[in-house]
Amino acid sequence: MMHNTQPAYTPEEVSPELAWNSGGVAIRGARGKEGLAQKQLAELTGIAQHHISEMENGKRPIGKETARRLADVLNIDYRVFL
């Protein structure tokens, strides 16, 4: 049996974007898990598609109310987006 002697990586080392845009990464990941395009998520949440894009790319903050709307559709705890 072989043992892995390489050091474990932190999530931030694997995806540096997590350090500054964890909410956006969470939206993108949850949306992918649910099989939704940005346009579909926009239709289901009533949030403009370009706003979803900006949130995913760290160019728009995700407020608590927006996080709750996203969480309801994406079946995830809203706090992951904050």
C-alpha positions as CSV (number, residue, x, y, z in Angstrom):
1,M,0.0,0.0,0.0
2,M,1.4,3.4,-1.0
3,H,1.1,6.4,1.2
4,N,0.7,9.9,-0.1
5,T,3.6,11.9,1.3
6,Q,2.7,15.1,-0.5
7,P,1.4,17.9,1.8
8,A,-2.4,18.6,1.8
9,Y,-3.5,21.8,0.0
10,T,-5.8,24.4,1.5
11,P,-8.9,25.3,-0.5
12,E,-7.3,28.7,-1.1
13,E,-4.2,27.1,-2.6
14,V,-6.3,25.0,-5.0
15,S,-8.6,28.0,-5.9
16,P,-7.0,31.3,-5.0
17,E,-10.2,33.1,-5.9
18,L,-11.7,31.8,-2.7
19,A,-9.6,34.2,-0.7
20,W,-11.4,37.2,-2.2
21,N,-14.5,35.9,-3.8
22,S,-15.9,33.0,-1.8
23,G,-19.5,34.1,-2.3
24,G,-19.1,34.2,-6.1
25,V,-17.4,30.8,-6.1
26,A,-20.2,29.4,-4.0
27,I,-22.9,30.7,-6.4
28,R,-21.0,29.3,-9.4
29,G,-20.6,25.9,-7.7
30,A,-24.1,25.6,-6.4
31,R,-25.5,26.7,-9.8
32,G,-23.4,24.0,-11.5
33,K,-24.5,21.4,-9.0
34,E,-28.2,22.3,-9.8
35,G,-27.4,22.3,-13.5
36,L,-28.6,25.8,-14.0
37,A,-27.2,28.4,-16.4
38,Q,-27.0,32.0,-15.2
39,K,-30.0,32.9,-17.3
40,Q,-32.1,30.1,-15.7
41,L,-31.0,31.2,-12.2
42,A,-31.9,34.8,-13.0
43,E,-35.4,33.7,-14.1
44,L,-35.9,31.6,-11.0
45,T,-34.7,34.2,-8.5
46,G,-35.8,37.4,-10.2
47,I,-32.2,38.7,-10.1
48,A,-30.9,40.1,-13.3
49,Q,-28.5,37.7,-15.2
50,H,-25.8,40.4,-15.4
51,H,-26.0,40.9,-11.7
52,I,-25.5,37.1,-11.1
53,S,-22.5,37.3,-13.5
54,E,-21.0,40.3,-11.5
55,M,-21.6,38.5,-8.2
56,E,-19.9,35.3,-9.5
57,N,-16.9,37.4,-10.7
58,G,-16.6,39.4,-7.4
59,K,-17.6,42.6,-9.0
60,R,-20.9,43.0,-7.1
61,P,-21.5,42.4,-3.4
62,I,-24.0,39.8,-2.3
63,G,-26.4,41.2,0.2
64,K,-28.4,39.2,2.7
65,E,-31.7,39.4,0.8
66,T,-30.0,38.4,-2.4
67,A,-28.2,35.5,-0.7
68,R,-31.6,34.2,0.7
69,R,-33.2,34.3,-2.8
70,L,-30.2,32.5,-4.3
71,A,-30.2,29.9,-1.4
72,D,-33.9,29.2,-1.9
73,V,-33.4,28.2,-5.5
74,L,-30.0,26.5,-5.1
75,N,-31.0,24.5,-2.0
76,I,-28.1,25.7,0.1
77,D,-27.6,27.7,3.3
78,Y,-27.7,31.4,2.4
79,R,-24.7,32.1,4.7
80,V,-22.3,30.5,2.2
81,F,-22.8,33.5,-0.1
82,L,-22.0,36.1,2.6
